[in-house]
Amino acid sequence: MRTLGFTRPASKLPASVKEAEAMGFRVLASPSLEIIHGGPSDFERLKASLSKDVPVVFGSTTSVDHCIEEFGPDFASMLSGCFTIAIGPGTADRMESTGIRVDLVPEDHSSYGLVDEITHRFKSGRIVVVRSDSGTDIISDGLKESGLDLEDIAVYKLRACEIGPEMSAIMDAIGDGSMDCMAFTSPMSASTFFDNMKSRFGEGYLDKMRAVKVAAIGRPTADMLASLGRPPDMVPEKTTFADLLACIKANIGE
């Protein structure tokens, strides 16, 4: 049985562990990021930004959840007349489950695919992006460079979790060579983990990371890993956690 390590926001961790174990992995998992609800001014700005025919992009299932938490069941009707876009199928499913119509899901379920699809369809005007305060600049830079008037709204904030026993167990397994693969599901979680590894192992931390297989959920996370000195060995074609697990299984087995 292969040992797979990953970090995820605490709210997503139990389901992610269950999914990985169902695929035959021995799992070492830890909370990575604390999710904090956005401030009143952020939601007021979002409410004021919604108008007929304005494209509204949701960058994650979490962004949908925090809008529903803030506005309640009325949020779907607040989007009436807007052109709604989901970054991927998981986000689209969450939107539809709350009564929000989904007009577009890019074929490439990533920040790059989202920018390509939007800039192909919309050449000018205003666009609203609903996401966290810690997303990469790929979306914002790409949309602004295309000439769109971007309203970038953070409805939740991400903060790195403190190192706990679960995180220590993952790092120890990498350190002693018992970890087969480490998977990363966001640029921020990758950056935070590498900082933790450096604190634990000093300047030799990259050698430890090179001794284990590394997987990235998509191109932004892969780019971050490359910038940290450890490009990933595998990246799935589709950016969902299920596709990430399937890609790892295909490359290293169970």
Helices and strands as residue ranges (DSSP letters): E 3-8, G 10-12, H 13-22, E 26-31, E 33-37, H 40-49, E 55-58, H 61-71, G 72-74, H 75-78, E 83-86, H 89-97, H 111-121, E 126-132, H 137-145, E 149-160, H 165-176, E 181-184, H 187-201, G 202-204, H 205-210, E 213-216, H 219-227, H 241-252
